[in-house]
Each structure stands twice: as C-alpha cells, then as structure tokens.
Amino acid sequence: MPRVSSRFEGLGVGFAPYLQPPGSEVIRWTVGEPGFETPSPIVDAAIMGLEEGKTKYTRGPGSVELCNAVSEYLRIHHDIEARADDIVVTPGAKQALLYSFLITTMPGDEAILLSPSWASYEPMLEFIGAVPVHVNVKMDSFHPDLEAIREAVTEKTKMILINSPCNPTGAVFTPEEIRRIVDIAVENDLWIVSDEIYGRMVWVDWPHVSPSTIPGGKERTIVVNGWSKSWAMTGMRVGFLTGPSEAMRAAVKSQANSASHIPTFMMDAAKVALECEDSVQEFNGEYRKRRKLMTEGLSSIPGIRADIEFADGALEAGVQLIPASLITGGEGFVRISYAADEEDIMEGLRRLKSWLLQE
C-alpha cells in the first residue's frame, strides 16, 4: 500500500495524550478549559444565526461588521490600531498561528521560541518545514533571557514568537522586555508573531503590552488572538490575526485555500461576545480566586515533586495534570490549569495531600 508522507515522521502532538478524559472519577487540572458556561447572549446569537439561515458561504476574512468590531475591541483593550481590512477571523487561534508561521517562514528558516512554550508551536513549525530554535527563559522567573535571544539569531532566523501572558508558565513579560525584544527584531529585520490569547488575563502589577504598539513593532508584528479563553468559547473555534497589510493579504490567501471562513452563523455570535465585557470581568475575578486557592493549597502540601514521576503518581491519586517535560525546556516542572471548577480544585488538593502524606 502507499506510504504516508514523511512530513509526519517524528511530528509531536504536544499535550494531547494528557488531554484525553481519563474517566469521570479523575479530577482534571490539564485542559485550559474555562470552568464557566459560554455567556447566554453569545449562545443565543449563534442559535439565531442558524434560525435566520446563516449557513451559506460568506466573506472569507469574516463579516465586515465583525472585523469592524474586532478593530474597535483591539483599540479599546489593547491599544492596537488595526484597520478592519487588516483583520482575518479564523477557525480558532491555532489556525491563525499556522497562517502566521506560513507568512513569516519558508522551509529551512529558523523561528525562535522562548522555552518552555506552548506545546503546539514546535510541531506546527516543523509541519511546514521551518526550524524551531529553543531559547530558554530565566527559570527563576520564566521571563525572557534577552541576551540569549540575541545570541540565538543567525542568518537563517526569520521570526521570534512571543506568548505573553504565557502558556504554560503564566509569565507576563514587562513592557521593557517587550521593547527590547522588538529592538532585537528591528536590528535583525525579523518578524514577530505575538500570541495574545491570554492578553486580558493579567494578575501582575504591569500591563500586557503588545509588541505591535512599540515603535518599530507595528510593521513587523502579527498579532494572534481569539475568543476561546476570555469568553469560554473553546469549542466554538473562533480566532483572528492582524498585522501589516501585506501579511494580511497573505493570510486571506491562506484562509481561502484551506478553511474558507469560520461558520457563518458564528460571526454574529463572535461580535456579540466582544460586547460581553461584564462576563470577561466576572470570569477574571473567578480566575484570580481559583489561582489563589490553587497556589495556597499546593504550597501547604509537603513533599511535592515535579515532572513525570509526580504526574503519574497524581493520576493514581485521581488528579490529572501534565508533566512539562513533554515540551522543550519544561523538564522538572508540571503544568496545572486553575481554570477548573472551584470544587475540582479543592477536591484535587485534598487527594494530592492525602496521597503525598501517606507516602
């Protein structure tokens, strides 16, 4: 029989093995799944779209109304000036990332990742033939090692990927750190892909700053964002990217030759979501509370060990989390999501404490 293309050989799947539901009896601290229902106005708008027959082909980058709403949202909440014509709404932020990688690299080109980084970046780059170059962050703070970034740039480097706030570390890069990364990109004429999906979830004393708002950054930064996290819309698969007009023309071609567009009936729902600011604030308040429960609860448990040994033992105790050694630079750590229900956080802490104290 014919053989599968060799591009899949050795291609990883990130955290996927740990994202499968292990059984209802296990507490899951794995998936970055908001522990809230999607706000009802969003659901109602999606249903109305279906009932109104919005099930046909439509404008590829997204409706004009939705792109205008995204443009206004970016201006108000992220200080990003983006024309509606320079916004492409995609089937999830992951698709927007893939377009961004296609736009900024060719096979053999190098892209700098600040490790540990989100598990899908590396295989997505490898899938299209680009070469991920891992630059470790400072492990005492998970903030970027700027000199290491500078030293990693070669004649093959074409892009630096920034994810702040970061999954999996939670680090929010300071405005000065973002400025200095932009300086490195300007000095070496590099693209920046800025994954800002967690841009509204900032619990530190400085704001999230997009490199596109830094002098020299706008003309070289592709911003990726979406609806999954802030509005509890993970399964609705709606994201977007924006950046220089030339790059967005390439994004339109990418979408036209792959996904066409997001579901037509979801466009009104996505626009309604951008108006649900009360829900964003409510969810953020709950995230802060759950983060406090998780960190204080874990700090009170003696004997915690990190990585695969801990993850496997925790699963035996009825708590599923992710060993960060599955990603480059994550050795010795585990990834825990505090987006879980408050009851699951408390029960998971009880199980871990019981398991560790009996050893």
C-alpha positions as CSV (number, residue, x, y, z in Angstrom):
1,M,0.0,0.0,0.0
2,P,1.2,3.6,-0.5
3,R,3.1,5.2,2.4
4,V,2.0,8.2,4.4
5,S,4.0,11.4,3.6
6,S,7.3,11.5,5.6
7,R,6.4,15.0,6.9
8,F,4.5,13.3,9.8
9,E,7.5,11.2,10.9
10,G,8.6,12.3,14.4
11,L,5.9,15.1,14.5
12,G,4.7,15.5,18.0
13,V,1.2,16.1,19.3
14,G,2.1,18.1,22.4
15,F,0.0,17.6,25.4
16,A,-2.6,15.6,23.5
17,P,-2.1,12.3,25.4
18,Y,-2.8,14.1,28.7
19,L,-5.9,16.0,27.4
20,Q,-8.0,12.9,26.9
21,P,-10.6,12.5,29.6
22,P,-9.3,9.8,31.9
23,G,-12.7,8.9,33.5
24,S,-15.3,10.8,35.5
25,E,-13.7,9.7,38.8
26,V,-10.5,11.7,38.0
27,I,-10.1,15.4,38.7
28,R,-8.7,17.2,35.6
29,W,-6.2,20.0,36.0
30,T,-4.9,19.7,32.4
31,V,-7.0,21.4,29.8
32,G,-7.0,25.2,29.6
33,E,-10.8,25.0,29.5
34,P,-12.6,27.9,31.3
35,G,-14.7,26.4,34.0
36,F,-17.7,28.5,33.0
37,E,-20.6,28.2,30.6
38,T,-20.5,30.4,27.5
39,P,-22.4,33.6,28.2
40,S,-26.0,33.1,27.1
41,P,-26.1,36.2,24.8
42,I,-23.4,34.5,22.7
43,V,-25.2,31.2,22.6
44,D,-28.5,33.0,21.7
45,A,-26.8,34.8,18.9
46,A,-25.4,31.6,17.4
47,I,-28.8,30.0,17.6
48,M,-30.4,33.0,16.0
49,G,-27.8,32.9,13.2
50,L,-28.8,29.3,12.4
51,E,-32.5,30.1,12.6
52,E,-32.0,33.0,10.2
53,G,-30.4,30.7,7.7
54,K,-26.8,32.0,8.1
55,T,-25.4,28.7,6.8
56,K,-24.1,29.8,3.4
57,Y,-20.7,30.9,2.1
58,T,-19.8,34.4,3.1
59,R,-16.8,36.9,3.2
60,G,-13.7,34.9,3.8
61,P,-11.9,37.1,6.4
62,G,-15.1,37.5,8.4
63,S,-18.1,39.8,8.0
64,V,-17.4,43.5,7.7
65,E,-19.4,44.1,10.9
66,L,-17.3,41.5,12.9
67,C,-14.0,42.8,11.6
68,N,-15.0,46.4,12.5
69,A,-15.9,45.2,16.0
70,V,-12.5,43.4,16.4
71,S,-10.8,46.6,15.3
72,E,-12.6,48.6,17.9
73,Y,-12.0,46.0,20.6
74,L,-8.3,46.0,19.9
75,R,-8.1,49.8,20.1
76,I,-10.0,49.9,23.4
77,H,-8.5,47.0,25.3
78,H,-5.0,46.5,23.8
79,D,-4.1,50.0,22.3
80,I,-3.6,48.3,18.9
81,E,-4.6,50.3,15.9
82,A,-5.7,47.8,13.2
83,R,-7.9,48.5,10.2
84,A,-10.9,46.2,9.7
85,D,-9.5,45.3,6.3
86,D,-6.3,44.0,8.1
87,I,-8.2,41.5,10.3
88,V,-8.8,37.9,9.3
89,V,-11.2,35.9,11.5
90,T,-10.1,32.2,11.6
91,P,-11.4,28.8,12.9
92,G,-9.6,29.2,16.2
93,A,-6.4,31.0,17.2
94,K,-4.4,27.9,16.4
95,Q,-5.3,28.3,12.7
96,A,-4.3,31.9,12.9
97,L,-0.9,30.8,14.3
98,L,-0.5,28.4,11.4
99,Y,-1.2,31.2,8.9
100,S,1.3,33.4,10.8
101,F,4.0,30.7,10.6
102,L,3.4,30.3,6.9
103,I,3.6,34.0,6.3
104,T,6.8,34.6,8.3
105,T,8.9,31.5,7.4
106,M,9.9,29.2,4.5
107,P,11.2,25.7,4.8
108,G,14.6,25.8,6.4
109,D,14.1,29.2,8.1
110,E,14.5,29.4,11.8
111,A,12.0,30.7,14.3
112,I,12.9,31.5,17.9
113,L,10.7,30.0,20.6
114,L,11.0,31.1,24.3
115,S,11.0,27.8,26.1
116,P,9.2,26.3,27.8
117,S,6.5,27.4,25.3
118,W,3.1,26.1,24.3
119,A,3.3,22.5,23.1
120,S,1.9,23.1,19.6
121,Y,4.3,25.8,18.4
122,E,7.2,23.4,17.7
123,P,5.3,20.7,15.7
124,M,3.4,23.4,13.8
125,L,6.6,24.9,12.6
126,E,8.1,21.5,11.8
127,F,5.0,20.6,9.9
128,I,5.6,23.4,7.4
129,G,9.4,22.8,7.3
130,A,10.5,25.6,9.5
131,V,13.1,25.1,12.2
132,P,12.2,25.9,15.8
133,V,15.1,27.3,17.8
134,H,14.5,27.0,21.6
135,V,15.9,29.8,23.8
136,N,15.3,29.1,27.4
137,V,13.7,31.7,29.6
138,K,15.2,32.5,33.0
139,M,14.0,29.6,35.0
140,D,13.7,31.5,38.3
141,S,11.1,33.9,36.8
142,F,10.1,32.5,33.4
143,H,10.9,35.9,31.9
144,P,12.9,36.2,28.7
145,D,16.7,36.0,28.7
146,L,17.3,38.8,26.3
147,E,21.0,38.2,25.7
148,A,20.3,34.6,24.9
149,I,17.7,35.6,22.3
150,R,20.2,38.0,20.7
151,E,22.8,35.3,20.6
152,A,20.4,32.8,19.0
153,V,19.8,35.0,16.0
154,T,21.5,33.6,12.8
155,E,21.3,34.5,9.1
156,K,18.5,31.9,8.9
157,T,16.4,33.4,11.6
158,K,13.2,35.0,10.3
159,M,10.8,35.2,13.3
160,I,10.6,35.5,17.1
161,L,7.5,34.1,18.7
162,I,6.2,35.9,21.9
163,N,3.4,34.5,24.1
164,S,2.6,36.8,26.9
165,P,0.8,36.1,29.2
166,C,2.4,32.7,28.6
167,N,1.1,29.2,28.5
168,P,2.4,27.2,30.2
169,T,4.4,29.4,32.6
170,G,1.9,32.2,33.3
171,A,4.7,34.8,32.9
172,V,3.6,38.3,31.8
173,F,6.6,40.0,30.1
174,T,7.2,43.5,31.2
175,P,6.8,46.5,28.8
176,E,10.6,46.9,28.9
177,E,11.2,43.2,28.0
178,I,8.8,43.5,25.1
179,R,10.5,46.7,23.9
180,R,13.9,45.0,24.0
181,I,12.6,42.1,22.0
182,V,11.3,44.5,19.4
183,D,14.7,46.1,19.3
184,I,16.3,42.8,18.5
185,A,13.7,42.2,15.8
186,V,14.3,45.6,14.3
187,E,18.1,45.2,14.4
188,N,17.9,41.9,12.5
189,D,14.9,42.7,10.4
190,L,12.8,39.8,11.9
191,W,9.1,39.1,12.1
192,I,7.4,38.9,15.5
193,V,4.4,36.6,16.0
194,S,2.7,37.6,19.2
195,D,0.2,35.1,20.6
196,E,-2.0,37.3,22.8
197,I,-4.8,34.8,23.5
198,Y,-4.4,35.4,27.3
199,G,-4.0,39.2,26.9
200,R,-7.0,40.0,29.2
201,M,-5.8,37.7,32.0
202,V,-3.1,39.7,33.8
203,W,-2.6,39.3,37.5
204,V,0.6,41.3,37.9
205,D,1.4,44.9,38.6
206,W,2.3,45.8,35.0
207,P,0.0,45.7,31.9
208,H,0.1,43.3,29.0
209,V,1.8,45.2,26.2
210,S,1.7,44.1,22.5
211,P,4.9,44.4,20.5
212,S,2.8,45.9,17.8
213,T,2.3,49.0,19.9
214,I,6.1,49.5,20.4
215,P,7.9,51.8,18.0
216,G,9.3,49.6,15.2
217,G,7.0,46.8,16.1
218,K,3.8,47.6,14.2
219,E,5.3,46.9,10.7
220,R,6.8,43.5,11.7
221,T,4.3,42.1,14.2
222,I,1.4,39.7,13.5
223,V,-0.9,39.6,16.5
224,V,-2.9,36.4,17.1
225,N,-5.9,36.3,19.5
226,G,-9.3,34.8,19.8
227,W,-12.5,34.1,21.8
228,S,-11.7,30.8,23.4
229,K,-10.4,31.8,26.8
230,S,-11.9,35.2,27.8
231,W,-15.5,34.2,26.8
232,A,-15.4,30.5,27.5
233,M,-15.9,29.7,23.8
234,T,-13.2,27.0,23.3
235,G,-15.4,24.6,21.2
236,M,-16.8,27.4,19.0
237,R,-13.4,27.7,17.3
238,V,-13.1,31.4,16.6
239,G,-9.8,33.3,16.5
240,F,-8.2,36.1,14.5
241,L,-4.9,37.6,13.4
242,T,-4.0,41.1,12.4
243,G,-0.8,42.8,11.2
244,P,0.8,44.6,8.3
245,S,-1.5,44.8,5.2
246,E,0.9,42.7,3.1
247,A,0.9,40.0,5.7
248,M,-2.9,40.0,6.0
249,R,-3.3,39.7,2.2
250,A,-1.2,36.5,2.6
251,A,-3.5,35.4,5.5
252,V,-6.6,35.9,3.3
253,K,-5.0,33.6,0.7
254,S,-4.1,31.1,3.4
255,Q,-7.7,31.0,4.6
256,A,-9.2,31.0,1.1
257,N,-7.2,27.9,0.2
258,S,-7.8,26.0,3.4
259,A,-10.8,26.8,5.7
260,S,-12.7,29.4,3.5
261,H,-14.1,31.1,6.6
262,I,-15.5,30.4,10.1
263,P,-19.1,29.1,10.3
264,T,-21.3,32.0,9.0
265,F,-23.7,31.7,11.9
266,M,-20.8,32.2,14.4
267,M,-19.9,35.6,13.1
268,D,-22.8,37.4,14.8
269,A,-22.1,35.4,18.0
270,A,-18.5,36.5,18.0
271,K,-19.5,40.1,17.6
272,V,-21.9,39.8,20.5
273,A,-19.1,38.3,22.6
274,L,-17.0,41.4,22.2
275,E,-19.8,43.3,23.9
276,C,-20.0,40.9,26.9
277,E,-17.4,42.9,29.0
278,D,-19.2,42.0,32.2
279,S,-18.6,38.3,31.6
280,V,-14.9,38.9,31.0
281,Q,-14.6,40.8,34.3
282,E,-16.7,38.1,36.1
283,F,-14.6,35.3,34.7
284,N,-11.3,37.1,35.6
285,G,-12.5,37.6,39.1
286,E,-13.1,33.9,39.4
287,Y,-9.7,33.0,37.9
288,R,-8.0,35.2,40.5
289,K,-9.9,33.4,43.2
290,R,-9.1,29.9,41.8
291,R,-5.4,30.8,41.3
292,K,-5.2,31.8,45.0
293,L,-6.9,28.5,46.0
294,M,-4.5,26.5,43.9
295,T,-1.3,28.2,44.8
296,E,-2.0,28.4,48.6
297,G,-3.3,24.8,48.5
298,L,-0.2,23.4,46.8
299,S,2.1,25.4,49.0
300,S,0.6,23.8,52.0
301,I,1.4,20.3,50.8
302,P,4.8,18.9,51.8
303,G,6.8,16.6,49.6
304,I,5.7,17.8,46.1
305,R,8.0,16.6,43.4
306,A,7.7,17.8,39.8
307,D,7.6,16.2,36.4
308,I,6.5,12.8,35.1
309,E,7.0,11.0,38.4
310,F,4.7,13.4,40.1
311,A,2.2,13.5,37.2
312,D,1.9,9.7,37.1
313,G,1.6,9.4,40.9
314,A,-1.0,12.2,40.9
315,L,-3.1,10.4,38.3
316,E,-3.0,7.3,40.5
317,A,-4.3,9.5,43.3
318,G,-7.2,10.7,41.0
319,V,-5.8,14.0,39.7
320,Q,-4.7,14.5,36.1
321,L,-2.1,17.2,35.3
322,I,0.7,17.5,32.7
323,P,4.4,16.8,33.0
324,A,6.1,19.9,31.4
325,S,9.0,17.7,30.2
326,L,6.7,16.9,27.2
327,I,7.9,20.3,25.9
328,T,11.5,21.5,25.4
329,G,12.7,23.5,28.4
330,G,10.0,22.2,30.7
331,E,11.9,19.5,32.4
332,G,11.4,19.4,36.2
333,F,8.0,21.1,36.1
334,V,4.4,20.2,35.8
335,R,1.6,22.3,34.1
336,I,-1.5,22.8,36.2
337,S,-4.6,24.6,35.0
338,Y,-6.6,26.5,37.6
339,A,-9.4,27.1,35.2
340,A,-11.0,24.0,36.7
341,D,-14.2,24.3,38.8
342,E,-13.6,25.5,42.3
343,E,-14.9,22.2,43.7
344,D,-12.4,20.3,41.5
345,I,-9.6,22.4,42.8
346,M,-10.5,21.8,46.4
347,E,-11.1,18.0,45.8
348,G,-7.8,17.7,43.8
349,L,-5.9,19.4,46.6
350,R,-7.4,17.0,49.1
351,R,-6.5,14.0,47.0
352,L,-2.9,15.1,46.4
353,K,-2.4,15.9,50.1
354,S,-3.8,12.5,51.1
355,W,-1.5,10.7,48.6
356,L,1.6,12.6,49.5
357,L,1.2,12.4,53.3
358,Q,0.7,8.7,53.2
359,E,4.0,8.1,51.4
